[in-house]
């Protein structure tokens, strides 16, 4: 998958070091229970590799075309939102690349992929109430409020986009 400034490709175990720059960073993972250690990053990549086989999607490595730089992950995973298993667009960007529009650009490409290539009629995004930056990305990609629910002992906000 390719956008104006980025391309997305499947994650491999060779990405552990680069992906750890975001998944092991306390500030980047402030809305998760805790940052990931090296083994948890490897499990994360393996989980996505299994998703590629099972669903033809998962989180992909986000590569900045200018300099071939790994800047995070973004993609479509199957998540449970209030008892319903749905395709959810998620992302994690290395701090140095925040507020440059990369998450929105990658997420919009994933939304189009979900509709055009995978045939989903709707895609979701969900975050904790405190994760306002991710809620803004969802809004910027054309999502609207879907519901509030509880997961992992915390209130979450789910947003949705429909295939037009």
N, CA, C and O of each residue as an XYZ file, in Angstrom:
656
protein
N       0.849     -1.173      0.000
C       0.000      0.000      0.000
C       0.896      1.238      0.000
O       1.956      1.258      0.625
N       0.450      2.258     -0.708
C       1.284      3.441     -0.864
C       0.426      4.703     -0.797
O      -0.706      4.725     -1.282
N       0.982      5.752     -0.190
C       0.349      7.065     -0.171
C       1.355      8.049     -0.762
O       2.408      7.651     -1.260
N       1.023      9.317     -0.701
C       1.926     10.333     -1.247
C       3.302     10.299     -0.572
O       4.329     10.381     -1.245
N       3.316     10.175      0.776
C       4.583     10.249      1.509
C       5.024      8.937      2.142
O       6.140      8.841      2.652
N       4.166      7.931      2.116
C       4.413      6.708      2.878
C       4.171      5.462      2.040
O       3.478      5.491      1.023
N       4.764      4.371      2.498
C       4.273      3.084      2.049
C       4.153      2.173      3.251
O       4.879      2.311      4.236
N       3.222      1.238      3.153
C       2.947      0.305      4.232
C       3.270     -1.091      3.733
O       2.924     -1.456      2.609
N       3.932     -1.863      4.571
C       4.282     -3.240      4.223
C       4.088     -4.117      5.455
O       3.968     -3.616      6.573
N       4.057     -5.417      5.242
C       3.902     -6.339      6.358
C       5.087     -6.219      7.321
O       6.231     -6.030      6.908
N       4.781     -6.333      8.601
C       5.820     -6.373      9.626
C       6.547     -7.717      9.575
O       5.955     -8.738      9.225
N       7.822     -7.708      9.925
C       8.600     -8.939     10.088
C       9.343     -8.845     11.412
O       9.420     -7.776     12.017
N       9.885     -9.961     11.852
C      10.642     -9.948     13.103
C      11.894     -9.080     13.006
O      12.462     -8.702     14.030
N      12.328     -8.762     11.792
C      13.451     -7.827     11.619
C      13.090     -6.403     12.050
O      13.973     -5.557     12.189
N      11.792     -6.133     12.262
C      11.323     -4.802     12.644
C      11.298     -4.572     14.157
O      10.905     -3.495     14.607
N      11.711     -5.565     14.947
C      11.604     -5.459     16.413
C      12.264     -4.194     16.944
O      11.652     -3.466     17.726
N      13.480     -3.921     16.542
C      14.210     -2.767     17.081
C      13.500     -1.464     16.749
O      13.322     -0.611     17.618
N      13.097     -1.308     15.499
C      12.434     -0.058     15.094
C      11.057      0.074     15.741
O      10.699      1.153     16.212
N      10.280     -1.009     15.769
C       8.948     -0.955     16.365
C       9.026     -0.714     17.871
O       8.122     -0.121     18.459
N      10.106     -1.176     18.487
C      10.293     -0.931     19.926
C      10.418      0.554     20.235
O      10.108      0.980     21.348
N      10.867      1.351     19.265
C      10.994      2.800     19.480
C       9.661      3.444     19.808
O       9.621      4.488     20.459
N       8.568      2.836     19.368
C       7.252      3.361     19.713
C       6.582      2.500     20.785
O       6.053      3.041     21.756
N       6.592      1.173     20.631
C       5.842      0.315     21.555
C       6.485      0.192     22.931
O       5.817     -0.199     23.888
N       7.774      0.519     23.046
C       8.452      0.468     24.350
C       8.607      1.848     24.986
O       9.156      1.970     26.081
N       8.129      2.878     24.307
C       8.267      4.248     24.797
C       7.105      4.603     25.730
O       5.948      4.552     25.314
N       7.396      4.961     26.985
C       6.315      5.265     27.945
C       5.364      6.371     27.475
O       4.156      6.268     27.692
N       5.878      7.415     26.843
C       4.993      8.495     26.398
C       4.094      8.038     25.256
O       2.899      8.333     25.248
N       4.663      7.319     24.293
C       3.878      6.823     23.163
C       2.817      5.823     23.613
O       1.753      5.727     23.001
N       3.100      5.082     24.676
C       2.192      4.023     25.145
C       1.400      4.445     26.388
O       0.921      3.595     27.139
N       1.267      5.746     26.600
C       0.598      6.236     27.809
C      -0.852      5.804     27.926
O      -1.394      5.809     29.031
N      -1.503      5.431     26.833
C      -2.904      5.011     26.881
C      -3.046      3.495     26.946
O      -4.161      2.976     26.920
N      -1.938      2.790     27.029
C      -1.901      1.340     27.217
C      -1.588      1.065     28.685
O      -1.092      1.945     29.388
N      -1.874     -0.157     29.155
C      -1.552     -0.454     30.560
C      -0.073     -0.242     30.890
O       0.261      0.186     31.995
N       0.823     -0.543     29.925
C       2.254     -0.333     30.132
C       2.973     -0.432     28.794
O       2.451     -1.028     27.852
N       4.165      0.146     28.704
C       4.965     -0.016     27.481
C       5.354     -1.483     27.308
O       5.379     -2.245     28.275
N       5.653     -1.868     26.078
C       6.022     -3.251     25.778
C       7.518     -3.477     25.998
O       8.334     -2.605     25.699
N       7.869     -4.650     26.524
C       9.273     -5.056     26.540
C       9.578     -5.721     25.191
O       8.686     -5.878     24.358
N      10.815     -6.101     24.987
C      11.254     -6.661     23.700
C      10.449     -7.910     23.320
O      10.073     -8.079     22.160
N      10.189     -8.775     24.291
C       9.438    -10.006     24.001
C       8.007     -9.683     23.591
O       7.459    -10.322     22.694
N       7.400     -8.697     24.242
C       6.028     -8.308     23.910
C       5.977     -7.699     22.495
O       4.998     -7.901     21.777
N       7.007     -6.968     22.094
C       7.068     -6.425     20.732
C       7.124     -7.582     19.725
O       6.448     -7.542     18.697
N       7.927     -8.610     20.018
C       7.997     -9.790     19.140
C       6.642    -10.481     19.055
O       6.228    -10.898     17.973
N       5.938    -10.607     20.196
C       4.602    -11.210     20.201
C       3.637    -10.380     19.356
O       2.803    -10.929     18.636
N       3.755     -9.064     19.447
C       2.922     -8.134     18.681
C       3.109     -8.376     17.174
O       2.141     -8.443     16.415
N       4.368     -8.504     16.767
C       4.665     -8.751     15.350
C       4.125    -10.112     14.932
O       3.531    -10.236     13.862
N       4.323    -11.137     15.761
C       3.804    -12.479     15.434
C       2.277    -12.462     15.316
O       1.715    -13.085     14.415
N       1.613    -11.752     16.221
C       0.149    -11.639     16.182
C      -0.285    -11.028     14.844
O      -1.254    -11.480     14.234
N       0.436    -10.004     14.397
C       0.106     -9.394     13.117
C       0.395    -10.329     11.948
O      -0.371    -10.357     10.984
N       1.466    -11.083     12.011
C       1.783    -12.043     10.960
C       0.678    -13.103     10.857
O       0.316    -13.521      9.757
N       0.151    -13.529     11.994
C      -0.984    -14.468     11.994
C      -2.224    -13.816     11.391
O      -2.973    -14.460     10.656
N      -2.437    -12.549     11.700
C      -3.589    -11.826     11.147
C      -3.502    -11.705      9.631
O      -4.520    -11.795      8.946
N      -2.286    -11.502      9.094
C      -2.134    -11.420      7.639
C      -2.643    -12.712      6.997
O      -3.311    -12.684      5.963
N      -2.319    -13.839      7.623
C      -2.740    -15.139      7.086
C      -4.245    -15.350      7.248
O      -4.922    -15.799      6.323
N      -4.752    -15.024      8.422
C      -6.156    -15.309      8.747
C      -7.134    -14.331      8.095
O      -8.191    -14.742      7.616
N      -6.790    -13.043      8.074
C      -7.738    -12.010      7.621
C      -7.288    -11.245      6.378
O      -8.055    -10.443      5.845
N      -6.079    -11.472      5.911
C      -5.475    -10.690      4.829
C      -5.226     -9.232      5.250
O      -5.143     -8.342      4.403
N      -5.109     -9.003      6.540
C      -4.747     -7.678      7.049
C      -4.256     -7.781      8.482
O      -4.416     -8.806      9.145
N      -3.660     -6.703      8.936
C      -3.129     -6.568     10.285
C      -2.516     -5.185     10.360
O      -2.795     -4.336      9.512
N      -1.697     -4.949     11.349
C      -0.949     -3.692     11.384
C       0.275     -3.857     10.497
O       0.953     -4.883     10.544
N       0.550     -2.855      9.699
C       1.680     -2.886      8.778
C       2.735     -1.868      9.227
O       2.427     -0.899      9.920
N       3.972     -2.107      8.821
C       5.038     -1.133      9.054
C       4.746      0.094      8.209
O       4.383     -0.028      7.039
N       4.901      1.277      8.792
C       4.735      2.534      8.061
C       6.137      3.069      7.783
O       6.919      3.328      8.698
N       6.431      3.226      6.490
C       7.758      3.648      6.055
C       7.653      4.996      5.353
O       6.865      5.167      4.423
N       8.453      5.939      5.808
C       8.519      7.255      5.176
C       9.331      7.100      3.889
O      10.485      6.673      3.922
N       8.726      7.445      2.771
C       9.404      7.292      1.478
C      10.709      8.078      1.433
O      11.721      7.593      0.927
N      10.677      9.280      1.959
C      11.868     10.122      1.981
C      12.850      9.568      3.012
O      12.714      9.848      4.203
N      13.812      8.805      2.580
C      14.817      8.239      3.469
C      14.552      6.805      3.894
O      15.328      6.225      4.653
N      13.447      6.225      3.403
C      13.133      4.827      3.750
C      13.154      4.601      5.258
O      13.725      3.621      5.736
N      12.528      5.515      6.010
C      12.585      5.496      7.473
C      11.342      4.847      8.066
O      10.222      5.225      7.722
N      11.531      3.869      8.958
C      10.445      3.213      9.682
C       9.919      4.212     10.710
O      10.681      4.681     11.556
N       8.619      4.547     10.651
C       8.097      5.551     11.582
C       6.972      5.038     12.484
O       6.495      5.773     13.348
N       6.545      3.792     12.294
C       5.497      3.261     13.156
C       4.753      2.121     12.508
O       5.241      1.491     11.570
N       3.546      1.858     13.027
C       2.682      0.852     12.411
C       1.278      1.423     12.270
O       0.879      2.330     13.001
N       0.545      0.874     11.317
C      -0.844      1.278     11.085
C      -1.496      0.154     10.308
O      -0.854     -0.485      9.475
N      -2.751     -0.087     10.573
C      -3.444     -1.120      9.815
C      -4.801     -1.447     10.381
O      -5.399     -0.672     11.127
N      -5.273     -2.630     10.000
C      -6.619     -3.087     10.330
C      -6.488     -4.378     11.131
O      -5.896     -5.349     10.660
N      -7.032     -4.385     12.324
C      -7.060     -5.605     13.134
C      -8.502     -5.900     13.514
O      -9.352     -5.010     13.514
N      -8.760     -7.139     13.833
C     -10.092     -7.518     14.300
C     -10.114     -7.321     15.813
O      -9.325     -7.919     16.545
N     -11.023     -6.480     16.257
C     -11.123     -6.137     17.676
C     -12.549     -6.334     18.162
O     -13.498     -6.311     17.379
N     -12.682     -6.526     19.454
C     -14.003     -6.641     20.048
C     -14.409     -5.283     20.615
O     -13.735     -4.722     21.479
N     -15.518     -4.777     20.111
C     -16.081     -3.527     20.603
C     -17.467     -3.847     21.146
O     -18.411     -4.084     20.393
N     -17.563     -3.846     22.462
C     -18.827     -4.091     23.154
C     -19.475     -5.398     22.687
O     -20.669     -5.439     22.390
N     -18.670     -6.463     22.628
C     -19.188     -7.787     22.282
C     -19.290     -8.081     20.796
O     -19.706     -9.175     20.416
N     -18.921     -7.134     19.949
C     -19.010     -7.297     18.497
C     -17.592     -7.307     17.920
O     -16.800     -6.409     18.208
N     -17.267     -8.320     17.107
C     -15.932     -8.389     16.485
C     -15.972     -7.615     15.174
O     -16.748     -7.926     14.270
N     -15.113     -6.594     15.095
C     -15.170     -5.663     13.964
C     -13.766     -5.310     13.476
O     -12.798     -5.441     14.226
N     -13.647     -4.858     12.209
C     -12.351     -4.372     11.729
C     -12.075     -2.984     12.312
O     -12.894     -2.071     12.208
N     -10.900     -2.853     12.927
C     -10.555     -1.609     13.599
C      -9.237     -1.083     13.047
O      -8.277     -1.837     12.893
N      -9.194      0.197     12.752
C      -7.975      0.825     12.262
C      -7.219      1.394     13.458
O      -7.747      2.191     14.233
N      -5.978      0.963     13.580
C      -5.143      1.426     14.682
C      -3.775      1.825     14.169
O      -3.407      1.518     13.036
N      -3.034      2.506     15.008
C      -1.715      2.985     14.600
C      -0.894      3.350     15.830
O      -1.435      3.615     16.903
N       0.411      3.358     15.652
C       1.372      3.806     16.662
C       2.505      4.467     15.895
O       3.122      3.838     15.036
N       2.782      5.719     16.195
C       3.854      6.447     15.504
C       4.963      6.807     16.491
O       4.697      7.161     17.640
N       6.203      6.711     16.029
C       7.346      7.136     16.825
C       7.208      8.647     17.082
O       6.876      9.404     16.171
N       7.461      9.074     18.309
C       7.241     10.471     18.740
C       7.774     11.521     17.774
O       7.119     12.539     17.550
N       8.944     11.293     17.204
C       9.545     12.277     16.292
C       8.659     12.567     15.081
O       8.874     13.553     14.377
N       7.662     11.710     14.837
C       6.817     11.842     13.641
C       5.370     12.212     13.993
O       4.486     12.154     13.139
N       5.137     12.587     15.237
C       3.810     13.046     15.648
C       3.521     14.417     15.025
O       4.433     15.183     14.713
N       2.238     14.700     14.857
C       1.744     16.015     14.420
C       2.278     16.444     13.053
O       2.485     17.631     12.801
N       2.497     15.471     12.184
C       2.935     15.761     10.819
C       1.948     15.189      9.791
O       2.185     15.249      8.585
N       0.835     14.632     10.295
C      -0.193     14.089      9.410
C       0.057     12.667      8.935
O      -0.726     12.142      8.144
N       1.131     12.029      9.397
C       1.445     10.680      8.923
C       0.419      9.642      9.394
O       0.022      8.770      8.620
N      -0.009      9.731     10.651
C      -0.996      8.768     11.160
C      -2.297      8.873     10.372
O      -2.882      7.860      9.988
N      -2.749     10.109     10.132
C      -3.982     10.308      9.367
C      -3.819      9.793      7.940
O      -4.708      9.121      7.417
N      -2.697     10.101      7.314
C      -2.445      9.665      5.930
C      -2.445      8.133      5.830
O      -3.053      7.570      4.920
N      -1.769      7.467      6.756
C      -1.730      6.009      6.751
C      -3.097      5.419      7.068
O      -3.506      4.437      6.448
N      -3.812      6.011      8.032
C      -5.122      5.497      8.433
C      -6.149      5.638      7.308
O      -6.976      4.748      7.110
N      -6.100      6.741      6.576
C      -7.020      6.918      5.435
C      -6.740      5.850      4.373
O      -7.669      5.289      3.792
N      -5.460      5.574      4.123
C      -5.110      4.524      3.152
C      -5.641      3.168      3.622
O      -6.127      2.378      2.812
N      -5.551      2.897      4.918
C      -6.067      1.632      5.458
C      -7.588      1.563      5.346
O      -8.145      0.506      5.047
N      -8.250      2.681      5.583
C      -9.712      2.720      5.450
C     -10.111      2.392      4.011
O     -11.015      1.587      3.788
N      -9.445      3.008      3.039
C      -9.758      2.736      1.624
C      -9.469      1.288      1.272
O     -10.231      0.666      0.531
N      -8.386      0.746      1.791
C      -8.039     -0.651      1.566
C      -9.139     -1.557      2.135
O      -9.554     -2.523      1.494
N      -9.603     -1.232      3.343
C     -10.665     -2.021      3.980
C     -11.936     -2.033      3.125
O     -12.602     -3.061      3.008
N     -12.260     -0.899      2.539
C     -13.467     -0.809      1.716
C     -13.251     -1.393      0.322
O     -14.038     -2.223     -0.134
N     -12.189     -0.962     -0.353
C     -11.986     -1.302     -1.767
C     -11.453     -2.714     -1.982
O     -11.883     -3.399     -2.910
N     -10.527     -3.159     -1.142
C      -9.880     -4.465     -1.351
C     -10.486     -5.567     -0.491
O     -10.584     -6.714     -0.928
N     -10.893     -5.227      0.728
C     -11.397     -6.247      1.642
C     -12.922     -6.327      1.661
O     -13.486     -7.312      2.138
N     -13.586     -5.304      1.147
C     -15.039     -5.330      1.049
C     -15.794     -5.087      2.341
O     -16.972     -5.429      2.438
N     -15.141     -4.503      3.335
C     -15.857     -4.181      4.573
C     -16.828     -3.035      4.316
O     -16.518     -2.112      3.563
N     -18.000     -3.093      4.939
C     -18.994     -2.021      4.781
C     -18.768     -0.894      5.777
O     -19.246      0.223      5.581
N     -18.027     -1.195      6.860
C     -17.710     -0.170      7.850
C     -16.436     -0.571      8.578
O     -16.111     -1.752      8.692
N     -15.726      0.431      9.064
C     -14.524      0.220      9.877
C     -14.624      1.099     11.115
O     -15.317      2.116     11.127
N     -13.922      0.686     12.141
C     -14.018      1.337     13.436
C     -12.660      1.802     13.924
O     -11.616      1.411     13.400
N     -12.703      2.639     14.933
C     -11.531      3.011     15.703
C     -12.024      3.158     17.129
O     -13.123      3.660     17.363
N     -11.213      2.719     18.084
C     -11.610      2.982     19.473
C     -10.393      3.335     20.302
O      -9.282      2.869     20.047
N     -10.630      4.161     21.291
C      -9.572      4.633     22.177
C     -10.157      4.862     23.569
O     -11.373      4.895     23.758
N      -9.263      5.016     24.526
C      -9.719      5.454     25.840
C     -10.187      6.907     25.703
O      -9.808      7.610     24.766
N     -11.002      7.331     26.640
C     -11.487      8.715     26.610
C     -10.353      9.725     26.642
O     -10.459     10.809     26.068
N      -9.255      9.362     27.323
C      -8.132     10.291     27.467
C      -7.318     10.455     26.185
O      -6.591     11.438     26.041
N      -7.428      9.510     25.254
C      -6.585      9.520     24.059
C      -7.176     10.426     22.975
O      -7.613      9.960     21.923
N      -7.178     11.708     23.254
C      -7.736     12.702     22.328
C      -6.981     12.750     20.996
O      -7.626     12.896     19.957
N      -5.638     12.632     20.972
C      -4.949     12.655     19.672
C      -5.437     11.575     18.698
O      -5.615     11.846     17.510
N      -5.652     10.359     19.195
C      -6.148      9.293     18.310
C      -7.589      9.540     17.886
O      -7.977      9.192     16.771
N      -8.383     10.138     18.768
C      -9.758     10.482     18.395
C      -9.763     11.515     17.269
O     -10.621     11.474     16.387
N      -8.806     12.437     17.301
C      -8.699     13.449     16.241
C      -8.327     12.806     14.911
O      -8.854     13.193     13.868
N      -7.424     11.826     14.939
C      -7.063     11.123     13.704
C      -8.298     10.438     13.132
O      -8.547     10.510     11.929
N      -9.071      9.776     13.987
C     -10.293      9.105     13.521
C     -11.250     10.114     12.876
O     -11.821      9.851     11.817
N     -11.414     11.255     13.517
C     -12.284     12.297     12.952
C     -11.730     12.794     11.615
O     -12.488     12.993     10.666
N     -10.404     12.995     11.537
C      -9.783     13.467     10.299
C      -9.914     12.472      9.158
O      -9.839     12.850      7.989
N     -10.109     11.201      9.493
C     -10.295     10.213      8.435
C     -11.767      9.958      8.140
O     -12.111      9.000      7.448
N     -12.639     10.824      8.670
C     -14.055     10.770      8.328
C     -14.903      9.892      9.225
O     -16.010      9.506      8.848
N     -14.403      9.574     10.398
C     -15.191      8.754     11.320
C     -16.098      9.632     12.174
O     -15.844     10.815     12.398
N     -17.163      8.996     12.636
C     -18.119      9.681     13.508
C     -18.339      8.832     14.757
O     -18.020      7.643     14.783
N     -18.886      9.460     15.781
C     -19.150      8.795     17.062
C     -20.039      7.568     16.834
O     -21.040      7.645     16.122
N     -19.672      6.451     17.437
C     -20.453      5.219     17.340
C     -21.053      4.862     18.699
O     -22.273      4.778     18.839
N     -20.191      4.652     19.702
C     -20.700      4.338     21.037
C     -19.601      4.468     22.076
O     -18.415      4.534     21.754
N     -20.020      4.504     23.312
C     -19.127      4.471     24.462
C     -19.310      3.099     25.102
O     -20.437      2.633     25.269
N     -18.208      2.457     25.458
C     -18.287      1.141     26.076
C     -17.113      0.974     27.033
O     -16.218      1.818     27.093
N     -17.131     -0.119     27.773
C     -16.066     -0.373     28.732
C     -15.224     -1.557     28.255
O     -15.758     -2.580     27.829
N     -13.897     -1.403     28.334
C     -12.968     -2.475     27.993
C     -11.734     -2.291     28.854
O     -11.283     -1.167     29.072
N     -11.190     -3.391     29.342
C     -10.008     -3.356     30.207
C     -10.223     -2.441     31.418
O      -9.290     -1.787     31.884
N     -11.455     -2.403     31.918
C     -11.762     -1.614     33.101
C     -11.772     -0.113     32.883
O     -11.705      0.659     33.839
N     -11.855      0.307     31.609
C     -11.803      1.739     31.301
C     -12.831      2.087     30.232
O     -13.103      1.294     29.332
N     -13.400      3.295     30.348
C     -14.355      3.742     29.332
C     -13.626      4.027     28.025
O     -12.560      4.642     28.005
N     -14.228      3.565     26.943
C     -13.660      3.716     25.602
C     -14.671      4.457     24.724
O     -15.878      4.405     24.959
N     -14.159      5.130     23.734
C     -15.012      5.759     22.731
C     -14.734      5.084     21.385
O     -13.592      5.011     20.933
N     -15.794      4.601     20.766
C     -15.671      3.962     19.441
C     -16.216      4.911     18.391
O     -17.245      5.560     18.581
N     -15.496      4.974     17.272
C     -15.906      5.787     16.137
C     -16.005      4.878     14.923
O     -15.372      3.823     14.883
N     -16.799      5.281     13.926
C     -17.046      4.428     12.772
C     -17.045      5.240     11.478
O     -17.403      6.418     11.468
N     -16.640      4.594     10.394
C     -16.759      5.149      9.040
C     -17.451      4.092      8.192
O     -17.169      2.900      8.311
N     -18.360      4.544      7.334
C     -19.106      3.643      6.467
C     -18.607      3.761      5.038
O     -18.208      4.837      4.593
N     -18.634      2.645      4.327
C     -18.276      2.640      2.902
C     -19.432      3.276      2.145
O     -20.566      2.802      2.217
N     -19.145      4.336      1.428
C     -20.217      5.058      0.705
C     -20.461      4.434     -0.640
O     -21.320      4.899     -1.390
